[in-house]
Amino acid sequence: MQAVPEIKKDIEFNRNLRSIVEALKSIAVSHYHFLEKKIEEESKFFDILQAFFNFPHFKKAAHPFLTKNERPLGIVAITSDMGLLGGLNMKVMAVAFENCEKQASRLIVAGEKGHALSRDKKMPFVAFPGVRDEERFSQALALREYLTDEVLSGNLSGVTVIYPEPVNFLVQRIRERPLLPFSIPEAKLTDKAVEREAIIESYVPDIIEYLIALWLGQTFYEVLGFSRLAELSARFVHLENSSQKLQDHEKELRLKYFKVRHEIIDRSMREIFSARSLYAAGTKS
């Protein structure tokens, strides 16, 4: 039977650990809401970009950003450098591995957790660091530069990014988003841009390359931001589950403490009663 002082130490340790978990939960919540205000999906630029491709000059242009070849597809998986995410990184990598097994592809992984899972899977990959709030813009540009160079040089046929995205504060989903080749939208009948010729002074492939590279940088910046939000959301959920388990464990320890205390008191009372009985029997004799 465990001694009472040991149980009291376990209760105290459990209580202190739960206080730390509650503090981490508060940090995750405040960080999430702070970052959420700074991240908004920018669809206006994408709408403008699509409008450009309604002009005949762009619709008929041949460019590696617009046409798919037989080269491998670039699969970009966005994971975390930190833990306490309740399996979110594993879900991202599971989708990435599944895509790699379906078709010829090259795996590009951002984040230490994804690197470790890829090594365990013995899957070759190109490594990038995990998302850091203060470096998110430069990380987005680094991904864009690498991928655009690979597509333009003919090493990749296109790019698909797989990343976690928060549905709300408590729920995350894994999103698979094709980026290249850029999908040219079908022109609407009401769109007058397709009915007229435009005067294009610059070389059309250069315009295409510039505009899509600009859009890719913005898109990766948003993707990294949403991925970071999903990390904080998943961390809060995981910490909440841990806090509940610690609370349940503390209840078990307290019940155990009172049970041991009751047994000690009961045993002491029996010993006292036995001693008094023996004393009474001795005095009578």
N, C-alpha and C positions, 0 to 999 in steps of 0.2 A: 504494500500500500504506500502511495506517495505521501511524503510528509507535508504537513500544513504549510511550513515556510516555503517549500518548493512550489506548491500550488499558488501561493500568494505572489511569488516571483514571476510565475508564468502569467498570472492575471495582469500584473503590472507591465510586463513586457508586451503582452497582447494589446493592452490599452495604449501604450506609447506608440506601438507600430500602427495602430488604427489612427492615432492623431496625425502621424506622418502621412498616411494614405489620404486622410481628409484634406490636409494641406496641399498635397499634390493634385487632388481633385479641384480645389479652388483655383490653383494656378492654371490647370488645363482649361477650366471654364472661362476665366478672364482672358487668357491668351486667345482662345477660340473667338470670343466676341470681338476682341480688338482686331484680330486679323480678318474676321468676316466683313467688317466695315470697309476694309481696304481692298477687298476682292469682289469684283463684279465682272461677269462674263460680258465682254465687249463684242456685241454682235453687229454694231453699226459698220465697223470696218469690213467685216465679212460680207455684208450686204453690198457695200460699195465695190468690193473686189469682184463679186459675182456680176455686178452690173457692167463692169469693164468687159467681161467675156461675152456679153451680148452683142458686142461689135464684131462684124465679120472678120476683121483683121486678127482678132484674138481667137475666135472660134476655130479658124482654119489653121492657126499656127501650130507647128510641130515643135515640141519642147519636152525635155525629160521630165519636167514637173507635171506635164499633162498626159503623157502616154506611158503605158506600162510595158516593160520588156520582160525578158525571160530570166533576168538576174534575181538574186534572193531579195526577199522583202525584209525591211528593217523593222524588227519588233522592239519597241522601247517600253520597258517596264519601270514604273516609278515606285520605289519602296522607301523605307525609312532607315536612318542610321541608329535609331533608338528602339527599345523594346516596349513592353507594356501595351501592346496594341491588340492583344487577343486574337492573333492569327490573321490579321488584315494583310500583312505582307505575304503570307503563305497563299492567300486567295489570289492576290495579284499575280504571283509567280506561277500559280497553277494554270491560270488563263494564258499566261505568256508561254509556258511550256507546251500547252495544248496547241497553241497556234504554231509554234515551231515544229511540232511533230506532224502537223497537217501539210506543211508546204516548205519549200526551200526558203530558208530565212537566216538572218543574222540577229542574234540577241544583243540588245544594248540595255544595260541595267544601271539605274541610278539608285544608290543606297546600299549600305553595308549589309543589311538583312537580305536583300536580293542577291548580293554577291555570294553570301554564304550558302544560300539555298541553291544557287546555280552550281557552285563548286560541289555541293553534296550530290547534285543530280549529274555531275560530270558533264555539264553543258557549257561549251565555250561561249564567252560573252565579252563585250566591250564595257569597261567599267567607267561610271561617272559617280560623283559623290551624291549623297542624299540631300534632300531639300534643306536649305538653311535660309531663314527669313531674311537676314541681312544680305545674302548673296543670291537671292532668287533671280534677279534680273540678269546677272552675269552668267548664272547657271543655264538660264533659258537660252541665252545667246550662244553659249558653248555647245549646247545640244543642237541648236539650229545650224551652226557653222559646220559641225561634223556631219550632220545628216544631209545638208544641201550639197556639200562637197562630194559625199559618197554617191548621191543620186546623179549629180551632174557629170561625175566621172564614169558613170555606168556600172558602178559596183553594187548599187541597190536599185531595185525596180520601183520602190515606194517606201512609205513609212506608215506604220500604225502604232499608236501609243496606247498603253494599258495602264490605268491608274485608279486609285480609290477616290471616290467622290462622295461628299456628305449629302444624303437625302434630307436629313435634318440633324439636330444636335445629337440624337441618339442612334441614328441609323446611317450606315454607309453602304455603298454599292460599288462594284467594280465596273468601270466603264472602258469599253474598247472603241477607240476612235480612229478611223482611217484619215490620214492627212494628205499623203501623196500616193498616187497621182491626184492632183487637185481635180475635184469633180466639177465640171462645167455645167451649170444649171440649164435646164431647158428654158428658152425664152418664152415669156408670156405673150399672148396675142396682143395685149394692151401696151406692151413695151415698145415704144417708138424707136428705141436705140437700135434695134435690129433692122429697121427699115431704112436707115440712112447710113451713108458712108461717113467716116470721120477722117480728118487730116491727121496722120500720125507722122510726127517729125523724127522721133527716135526709132531705133531698131526694135521691132516688136518683141523678139526673144529677150532682149535686155529689159524691156518694160515688164514682161511676164516674170522674169527672174527676180527683179527688184520687188515687185508687188507681193509675190508669193513668199519670198524670203522675209519680207516685213510682216506678213500675216503669220508665218510660222513662228517668228520671235514672239509676237503677241500671244499666240496660242499656247506655246510652251510656258510662257510666263503665267498664264491663267491656269494651265494644267498643274504646274508646280504649286500654285497657291491653293487650288482645290484639294490637291493631294495632302498638303500640310494641314488643311482644315479637317480632312478625314482622319489624319493621324491623331489630332487633338481630341476629336470626337470619340474615336476608338479607345484612346487612352482613358478618357473619362469613364466610358462604359466598363472597361476592364478594371479600373480602380474602384468603381462603384460595386462591382461584383466581389472584389477582394475585401472591401470594407464590410459588406454584408456577411461574408464568410468569417471575418474576424469578429464581428459582433456575435454571430452564432457560436463561435468557438469560446468567446468570453462567457456566454451564458452557460455553456457546458462546464467550463472551469469553475464558475461560481457554484453551480450545482454540486460539482465534485468537492469543492471546498467545504460547503455546508454539510455534505454527506460525511466527509472525513471528520469534521468537527463534531457532528452528532455521534459518530461511532466512538470518538475519543471520550466525549462526555458520558455516553452510555456505559463504556467500559469502566470509566472512573467511578461512576455511580455503583456499578456492580461490585467493584473492588472494595469500595467503602462499605457497602451493605454486607459483603462477605466478612470483612474485617470486624464490623460491629457484631455480626452473628457469632463469630468465633470468640470475641471478647466477652459477649454475654454468656456463652456456653462455659467459658473458663471461670467466670465469677461464680456461677451456680455450683460448679463442682468444688 
